[in-house]
Amino acid sequence: MFNDIRQLLPTSLVLANEPMAKHTSFKIGGPAEVFVTPKDTTQLAAIWKTCLEKGYPVTILGGGNNVLVSDDGIKGVVITTTRMNKIQINENEITAGSGTKLHILADTAKEIGLSGLEFAHGIPGTVGGAVFMNAGAYNHETKDVCEKVIAMLPNGEVITHAKESLAFGYRKSRFQKETAIITEAKFRLSPKSPDEIKAYMDHLMTKRRDTQPLDKKSAGSTFKRPNEPNRYAARMIDECGLKGFTIGGAQVSEKHAGFVINTGNATAADVLNLMATVKEKVHAATGIWLEPEMQMLGFM
């Protein structure tokens, strides 16, 4: 497997038995059999075509910020899009590669006086991940500004999806049910003073720092907001007295109950066991089963 993929890319872009803990914000996860970082869609298509022909399993990874990887690692080929990060500007629109970090995209928009991505400035993810999950914060979501998305199918065909066909919902998009790789997205923004944009970004970042454990290793919000009025996962977890609850190296953040953090040596098993206990206790108290927000990779 490694040799087949290595023939397609420079040696530095193909790694064998690469620890996934190095590539996730949780700092958790066993090795990927083969870990590749294509620089463009040509390399991406060649990799995917080879994997399809050889029957190698493929896992797509963005910035690794909203995922939990199994302690056993990931079988097959892990493709990360982090090097596919070009940004193009056309009047009030910005097109960005799927591997573009959200804070870089938001900063770019700010510098040229385009508003709409301020909410994304503090989200530790990539454009591809934001589209895939319809990432959002503070009453704003990716769907509010995403105009179209370009994605690649396993056969290398490139498809353009207009905004109306993206099936965005709460932490949902069409790509969660399709075998496709997001390669770039276009965002339509509104003119505004860079100073005003920066002021709003700073306001949101202050709120984040005051309420979230940004200095800890985590995958962001652990559970989705329940589909019931005035119900919030963090509040229910807090009301169950679970702040600080710990299993192994995994802990419910004492600062924000909606975050599970890695205190230093957590395993994926620790996180799963802690999440299961939290779900059971919240269900016992409220009758609501919490659903994970993060993606689970490498679990059978």
Helices and strands as residue ranges (DSSP letters): H 2-6, G 11-13, E 14-19, G 20-23, E 31-36, H 41-54, E 58-61, E 67-69, E 74-80, E 87-90, E 93-97, H 102-111, E 114-115, G 118-122, H 127-133, E 136-137, E 140-141, G 142-144, E 146-152, E 158-162, G 163-165, G 174-177, E 181-188, E 190-191, H 194-211, E 217-221, H 233-239, E 246-247, E 250-252, E 259-262, H 268-286, E 295-297
